Structures are given as structure tokens and as C-alpha cells.
Amino acid sequence: MPETLLFLSRLLHKPTDIVVKMSALKQLTKLSKLGKTDLREIRKLVDICKKADGFETKFYYNILKDRRIPEFDDFFYYLNGNLVGYLAIFCFKENEAEVSACVHPKNRHQGIFKRLFEEAIDELRRRGIQDALLLVQHGSEPAQTICKHYNAAFSHAEIEMTFKQFVEIPDLPLVELRDVTKDDAMELARIDAASFDTDFNKMVYRFLSGMNDKDRTVWMATHNGENIGKVHVRFDDDGRGYIHDLCIPPEHRRKKYATAMVQACLIKLKKMGFRGIYLDVEASNPNAVQLYTKTGFETSAIHDFWRYPTGVGS
């Protein structure tokens, strides 16, 4: 089914939240939309796990607070009315979904993750999604043990980088960043398709549908009036800006535009009052890592992705 029709069909299908009572003390809940209380409980559980583990489980909070497609993407496990396990599904592509989870330190080795994971995989199978990508902190032996237990295969790693200090770099071309309009949708899609090998028509739809989002924006990069690239920025609730999908089409590469774009983006975000700036980059892309390192970013976390086939189509 084309992505546009798939999106519309999901909007028309509004599932009812499901509560699975396994006993008087145990309860598994599947939600299609999160309220403020749900988000507070998730944050509290994540903070408890962070204190015990020394790292924070990665959840896309900007998505959690604004689930747009009414599917069962959030799974809660309660004991005696207290949240002790949580798993979230994030679908960025049609045939795969990222899966992130955490279990209270005092309630591990009790089969809670297994119960949540099996429910999530059943949900992905129902939706015809072929692969689950388990998102875990790099170096976490318990998480790696779980991935290997399920015969998941390592897929890739992403490096989270946080901006630390501005670095003066001489002899850069003058690059300006401007807000885009609907008239830029075709050009944005062309740049994206040329840079990431994405589907042109899907990108046009994506840009047009996201133009009015208040928590994100897209800037077109220009040099001497010519479009040479684009960059996306998400505005997080904690006052940080998240840079993503920065790209320059092949005809404008190796001209120092990328470095100039990053610096222009940093200056713009600082002027806008953001207290922090960060991004993710694939560990297998050393050129991108080098670009952000030389412009003042430092590694703040590394996340591994393990691929688990759901069995759809096999």
C-alpha cells in the first residue's frame, strides 16, 4: 500500500486501549495515545533505570507526546499499580520499527521484558512490519545478552553528539539559512532524494504535511542565491535543538558547504536561545563524524541497533 494511503487508513482506524489483566497484581496495558500522567510515569521509570545503570534509555519523547497514527505503540507493565516495565515502538519506515524498552532494576529477571517484547512483536506482525530494531545502549552487557537470546543480529550503531564550543574555521563560503515554504517542497524532495536515495513523491508529501509543525522546522541553505542544501531542526521541550537530515546534493559537495552549513545552523540556534544542540550520526559514516567533531561537537552516547525478524513474509 502506498505510504499516503497507509497513513490515511491508520488515521481512520482508531483502536481502543487494551488492558490485559494477568492477575490481581499484574497488568499489561497497550495504548494508542499517551496522556500527561503516562509521560510522567515513563520519565520516572527512565530516571530510576538511569540512576541504576549509569546511562539513559533512549526514547523519542517528541514522538511520545504527539503520537499521530492511532496504533498500539506503547506497552506498559504494572505490578501492584506501579509501572515497572515500558516498551515503545517507533515506525520510521514501512517495513521496520525501532523498539526501545526499560524495566525497573528491582523487577528484572522476572520475564517482564519478554512479555512486553512478545506483545510488541505480535503488534508488528499484525501490521505487516518485517523487522524490529532493538535499540540498546552501546556496551550494555545485559541488553546485548537479551538481543543474542532472541537471535537478533547487530545492524548498526549511531553516535549521539552534543555541541560543546564554537570553533572558528577560516576560509568558509558564505552560507545563509532561510525558512522554507510550500513552494520549496519539490526542491527539498529533490535534494533529499539525491542525497539519501529516498522516494521523491514520498518526500514531497512528507515536506508538505510537516510544514505547519510547531516543534520543528526546515531551513534551505543558499550560497549566492543558489540552493545548495537543507537541514532539519527539531525543538525539544527541554530547550534543546536537534539537528537532523542535513544534506547537500552531489553537485555541491567538496566545496566546504557542509561545514559552513553546520556553523550557520549553530549560530542561528544560539541566537534563538537554545541552551543545547545535539544530533545523531551513523558510526559507519566517519566523514560525518569528523565534520561534527571539527565544528565543536563531542560524543555523548552510542546506541546499538539489533535486527530481529518478526516473521512476516517468511
Buried (B, 14 or more C-beta within 10 A) or exposed (E): EEBEEBBEEBEEEEEEEEEEEEEEEBBBBBBBBBEEEBEEBBEEBBEBBEEEBEBBBBBBBBBBBEBEBBBBBBBBBBBEEEBBBBBBBBBEEBEBBBBBBBBBEEBBEBEBBEBBBEBBBEBBBEBEBBBBBBBBBBEBEBBBEBBEEEEBEEBBEBBBBBBEEEEEBEEBEEBBBEEBEEEBBBBBBBBBBBBEEBBEEBBBBBBBEEEEEEEBBBBBBBBEEEBBBBBBBBBBEEEBBBBEBBBBBEEBBEBEBBBBBBBBBBEBBBEEEBEEBBBBBEBEEEEBBEBBBEBBBEBEBBBBBBBBBBEBEE
